[in-house]
Amino acid sequence: MDLLALDEIEDWLQSDTADPTARVDLFEMGAVKSHEDFERWIPGIAPVYQAPVAGRWENGVMVAGAWGAKARDLIKQFMLDHTRSPAKG
């Protein structure tokens, strides 16, 4: 699922409907050795038991964090919230 999710994020970022101000940061799960390492990326998220891991910030303030299925939902909601209507031409 994680590689499919990455493909979906990439497709969305390259689409004409993605908000150009939306920012997506990714990190390598293999580099994380402890729950404290997750805390450096997403404060308050530990303990983490399943990938993916996601955090959402608005105006520099973290408003949500999740792992596993809830993280996938958080990512999907982010993409929905930052999708513009297609340009009419």
C-alpha positions as a Markdown table, in Angstrom:
| # | Residue | x | y | z |
|---|---|---|---|---|
| 1 | Met | 0.0 | 0.0 | 0.0 |
| 2 | Asp | 2.8 | 2.5 | 0.8 |
| 3 | Leu | 4.2 | 2.4 | -2.7 |
| 4 | Leu | 0.7 | 2.9 | -4.1 |
| 5 | Ala | 0.1 | 5.8 | -1.8 |
| 6 | Leu | 3.4 | 7.4 | -2.9 |
| 7 | Asp | 2.3 | 7.0 | -6.5 |
| 8 | Glu | -1.1 | 8.6 | -5.7 |
| 9 | Ile | 0.7 | 11.5 | -4.0 |
| 10 | Glu | 3.1 | 12.0 | -6.9 |
| 11 | Asp | 0.2 | 11.9 | -9.5 |
| 12 | Trp | -1.8 | 14.4 | -7.4 |
| 13 | Leu | 1.2 | 16.8 | -7.0 |
| 14 | Gln | 1.8 | 16.7 | -10.8 |
| 15 | Ser | -1.9 | 17.2 | -11.6 |
| 16 | Asp | -3.4 | 20.5 | -12.7 |
| 17 | Thr | -5.8 | 20.5 | -9.8 |
| 18 | Ala | -3.2 | 20.2 | -7.0 |
| 19 | Asp | -2.9 | 23.4 | -5.0 |
| 20 | Pro | 0.6 | 24.7 | -5.9 |
| 21 | Thr | 1.0 | 26.1 | -2.4 |
| 22 | Ala | 0.5 | 22.6 | -0.8 |
| 23 | Arg | 3.7 | 21.2 | 0.6 |
| 24 | Val | 4.5 | 17.5 | 1.1 |
| 25 | Asp | 7.6 | 16.3 | 2.9 |
| 26 | Leu | 8.7 | 12.7 | 2.9 |
| 27 | Phe | 11.2 | 10.8 | 5.1 |
| 28 | Glu | 12.7 | 7.3 | 4.8 |
| 29 | Met | 11.1 | 5.0 | 7.4 |
| 30 | Gly | 14.3 | 2.9 | 7.4 |
| 31 | Ala | 16.2 | 5.8 | 8.9 |
| 32 | Val | 13.9 | 5.7 | 12.0 |
| 33 | Lys | 15.4 | 3.6 | 14.7 |
| 34 | Ser | 13.1 | 4.5 | 17.7 |
| 35 | His | 9.8 | 6.1 | 18.6 |
| 36 | Glu | 11.8 | 9.2 | 19.6 |
| 37 | Asp | 13.0 | 9.5 | 16.0 |
| 38 | Phe | 9.4 | 9.8 | 14.9 |
| 39 | Glu | 8.9 | 12.5 | 17.4 |
| 40 | Arg | 11.6 | 14.6 | 15.7 |
| 41 | Trp | 9.5 | 14.6 | 12.5 |
| 42 | Ile | 6.0 | 14.6 | 13.9 |
| 43 | Pro | 5.8 | 15.7 | 17.6 |
| 44 | Gly | 3.3 | 13.7 | 19.7 |
| 45 | Ile | 3.0 | 10.8 | 17.2 |
| 46 | Ala | 4.9 | 8.1 | 19.2 |
| 47 | Pro | 4.5 | 5.3 | 19.7 |
| 48 | Val | 4.2 | 4.3 | 16.0 |
| 49 | Tyr | 3.4 | 0.7 | 15.1 |
| 50 | Gln | 2.6 | 0.8 | 11.4 |
| 51 | Ala | 3.4 | 2.7 | 8.3 |
| 52 | Pro | 2.6 | 5.1 | 6.9 |
| 53 | Val | 3.1 | 8.0 | 9.3 |
| 54 | Ala | 1.6 | 11.4 | 8.5 |
| 55 | Gly | 1.5 | 14.8 | 10.1 |
| 56 | Arg | -0.5 | 17.8 | 9.0 |
| 57 | Trp | 0.5 | 21.4 | 9.6 |
| 58 | Glu | -1.6 | 24.5 | 8.9 |
| 59 | Asn | 0.1 | 27.9 | 9.0 |
| 60 | Gly | 3.1 | 26.3 | 10.8 |
| 61 | Val | 1.1 | 24.7 | 13.5 |
| 62 | Met | 0.6 | 20.9 | 13.7 |
| 63 | Val | -3.1 | 20.1 | 13.6 |
| 64 | Ala | -3.1 | 16.3 | 13.2 |
| 65 | Gly | -0.8 | 13.3 | 13.3 |
| 66 | Ala | -1.5 | 9.6 | 12.6 |
| 67 | Trp | -0.1 | 6.3 | 11.6 |
| 68 | Gly | -1.4 | 3.2 | 9.8 |
| 69 | Ala | -4.9 | 3.4 | 8.2 |
| 70 | Lys | -5.6 | 6.8 | 10.0 |
| 71 | Ala | -2.5 | 8.2 | 8.3 |
| 72 | Arg | -3.7 | 7.1 | 4.9 |
| 73 | Asp | -7.0 | 8.9 | 5.7 |
| 74 | Leu | -5.2 | 12.0 | 6.8 |
| 75 | Ile | -3.2 | 12.0 | 3.6 |
| 76 | Lys | -6.3 | 11.5 | 1.4 |
| 77 | Gln | -8.1 | 14.4 | 3.3 |
| 78 | Phe | -5.1 | 16.6 | 2.8 |
| 79 | Met | -5.2 | 16.0 | -1.0 |
| 80 | Leu | -8.9 | 16.7 | -1.1 |
| 81 | Asp | -8.5 | 19.9 | 0.9 |
| 82 | His | -5.8 | 21.1 | -1.4 |
| 83 | Thr | -7.4 | 20.2 | -4.7 |
| 84 | Arg | -8.7 | 23.0 | -6.9 |
| 85 | Ser | -11.5 | 22.7 | -9.5 |
| 86 | Pro | -10.2 | 22.0 | -13.0 |
| 87 | Ala | -9.7 | 25.0 | -15.1 |
| 88 | Lys | -12.5 | 25.5 | -17.6 |
| 89 | Gly | -11.3 | 26.1 | -21.1 |
